[in-house]
Amino acid sequence: MINIARGPGGAAVAACCGPDVPPDVEEEDAMLFAVEELESEICKLRGLLQMLHEDQPDVLEDVFEFHVGSLISHASPEHHARIRACAQEMLAAIQALPRRRDDDTADFRLMPALGLRPA
């Protein structure tokens, strides 16, 4: 059992949970993401994968596997297959996006009259 009211900020956590949530919950239930948290984490993962697709495509799949494994470990078992299937679809969609070409980068000129450029 975990007492959610114990530890730094515990009183605030217990107050946010409301009177319907007992202060003691099973440890495995405390580790699971709520649906809103899971959706938020998936959105963050999508953004991270999009950045990696552009800048570091060689590590994209390793980062993907690590984070999907983490999401699955914090979800109830009946959702594991669905999370993995949705994540695979998301990865395929991101990998299908065109990548920026090297000559596509922005041209920053601090003082064009002097011909100065960032280092």
C-alpha positions as CSV (number, residue, x, y, z in Angstrom):
1,M,0.0,0.0,0.0
2,I,1.1,3.6,-0.7
3,N,-0.1,6.5,1.3
4,I,-0.6,9.2,-1.3
5,A,-0.8,11.9,1.4
6,R,2.7,11.1,2.6
7,G,5.9,12.9,1.4
8,P,6.6,16.3,-0.1
9,G,3.4,17.9,-1.4
10,G,1.4,14.9,-0.2
11,A,-1.3,17.0,1.4
12,A,-1.8,18.8,-1.8
13,V,-2.0,15.6,-3.8
14,A,-4.5,14.2,-1.3
15,A,-6.6,17.4,-1.5
16,C,-6.6,17.2,-5.3
17,C,-7.7,13.6,-5.3
18,G,-10.9,14.6,-3.4
19,P,-12.8,12.8,-0.7
20,D,-13.7,9.8,-2.9
21,V,-10.1,8.6,-3.3
22,P,-8.8,6.8,-0.2
23,P,-5.4,8.0,1.0
24,D,-4.1,4.5,0.8
25,V,-4.0,2.9,-2.7
26,E,-2.4,-0.3,-4.0
27,E,1.1,0.3,-5.2
28,E,0.4,-1.0,-8.7
29,D,-2.6,1.3,-9.1
30,A,-0.5,4.3,-8.0
31,M,1.9,3.6,-10.8
32,L,-0.6,3.6,-13.6
33,F,-1.3,6.7,-15.8
34,A,-4.7,8.1,-15.9
35,V,-6.1,8.4,-19.5
36,E,-5.4,12.2,-19.5
37,E,-1.8,11.6,-18.4
38,L,-1.3,8.9,-21.0
39,E,-2.7,11.2,-23.8
40,S,-0.4,14.0,-22.6
41,E,2.6,11.7,-22.6
42,I,1.8,10.4,-26.1
43,C,1.6,14.0,-27.4
44,K,5.0,14.8,-25.9
45,L,6.4,11.6,-27.5
46,R,5.0,12.7,-30.9
47,G,6.7,16.1,-30.6
48,L,10.0,14.4,-29.6
49,L,9.8,12.0,-32.5
50,Q,9.1,14.8,-35.0
51,M,12.2,16.6,-33.8
52,L,14.3,13.5,-33.9
53,H,13.0,12.7,-37.4
54,E,14.4,16.1,-38.5
55,D,17.6,16.2,-36.6
56,Q,18.7,12.8,-35.4
57,P,16.9,10.1,-37.4
58,D,19.5,7.5,-36.5
59,V,18.3,7.4,-32.9
60,L,14.6,7.7,-33.7
61,E,13.6,4.1,-33.3
62,D,15.6,3.5,-30.2
63,V,14.1,6.5,-28.4
64,F,10.7,5.4,-29.7
65,E,11.1,1.9,-28.2
66,F,12.3,3.2,-24.9
67,H,9.4,5.7,-24.5
68,V,6.7,3.3,-25.7
69,G,8.0,0.7,-23.2
70,S,7.8,3.3,-20.5
71,L,4.2,4.2,-21.5
72,I,3.2,0.5,-21.6
73,S,4.7,-0.1,-18.2
74,H,2.5,2.6,-16.7
75,A,-0.7,1.5,-18.3
76,S,-3.0,-1.3,-17.4
77,P,-2.4,-4.6,-19.2
78,E,-5.6,-4.5,-21.2
79,H,-4.4,-1.3,-22.9
80,H,-0.9,-2.5,-23.9
81,A,-1.7,-3.8,-27.3
82,R,-3.7,-0.7,-28.2
83,I,-1.0,1.6,-27.1
84,R,1.7,-0.3,-29.0
85,A,-0.5,-0.4,-32.2
86,C,-1.3,3.4,-32.0
87,A,2.4,4.2,-31.3
88,Q,3.5,2.1,-34.3
89,E,1.0,4.0,-36.5
90,M,2.3,7.3,-35.1
91,L,5.9,6.3,-35.8
92,A,5.1,5.2,-39.4
93,A,3.3,8.6,-40.0
94,I,6.3,10.5,-38.7
95,Q,8.8,8.5,-40.7
96,A,6.7,9.2,-43.8
97,L,7.0,12.9,-43.4
98,P,9.5,14.6,-45.7
99,R,12.8,15.6,-44.0
100,R,14.2,19.1,-44.3
101,R,17.1,19.4,-46.7
102,D,20.4,20.9,-45.5
103,D,19.9,23.9,-47.8
104,D,16.4,24.4,-46.3
105,T,17.7,25.9,-43.1
106,A,16.9,29.5,-42.2
107,D,19.3,32.2,-43.2
108,F,19.8,34.4,-40.2
109,R,21.6,37.7,-40.8
110,L,22.2,39.9,-37.8
111,M,23.5,42.9,-39.7
112,P,23.2,42.3,-43.5
113,A,25.0,45.5,-44.4
114,L,28.1,44.3,-42.6
115,G,27.9,40.8,-43.8
116,L,27.9,39.4,-40.2
117,R,26.4,35.9,-39.6
118,P,26.0,33.8,-36.4
119,A,29.0,31.7,-35.5
